[in-house]
Amino acid sequence: MEEITRDQKEQLTTWAAQRDVLLSEISVIRNEILNLNKTRTDLANSNTDIINQVNQSLGRLKELTEKESEYESVIDMDLANKIVEKTALENKIPELIKQVSILEAQKESLTKTIEILQSVNAGFAEKNIELEKQIGGVIELSEKNANVVNSLMESLKVSTKELIDINTKNVAETNIVLDKLPRMLVELQKHGLAIKKL
């Protein structure tokens, strides 16, 4: 085996030094590559998140656009219905004005009628007061007449009772006489004093 010459050793030393530098540089580059890969991964993830957010936003925008279209159609229909209602109300206004005029005339007529009835009622009230006075006088007179009649009835009652008592007494005495009469006739016949029957 040939021995390595001095020049070759120096060359090997130089190459080893260059190799170490290259290895150091390679290590640095590898770290940078790792960092770049991490950054790329983070950026990719961020990019994916951003893409997802963009897609979600686009989907939401589409949904909102559809809702907006629906609301526009609903609002258009509602507006059309309101316009129809407004037109119907506007068409009713002249007829309602006529009805108001008729009701105002009826109100005026009723007001006059009420005034007349109030006047008549006031007259009736006055007549009622007079009648109450007259009725009061009649009642008072009737009460006086009733007192007189009651007094007469009491007198008549007393007189009637007296007549009844007298008649009762007379009937009792007559009954006694009638009861005694046959015996008296028998006694008279015995003594020849009775009138003979024909």
JOPEQUI-V654730 format. One record per pair of residues at least 4 apart in sequence whose ideal C-beta (glycine too) atoms are under 6 Angstrom apart, sorted by the first residue. I is the first residue (numbers start at 1). J is the second residue. D is the distance in whole Angstrom. If there is no record, write none. Layout:
# JOPEQUI-V654730
I J D
I J D
This chain:
# JOPEQUI-V654730
4 8 5
4 9 5
22 26 6
32 36 6
36 40 6
43 47 6
71 75 6
75 79 6
92 96 6
117 121 6
124 128 6
131 135 6
138 142 6
142 146 6
156 160 6
164 168 6
177 181 6
180 184 6
185 194 6
188 193 4
188 194 4
189 194 4
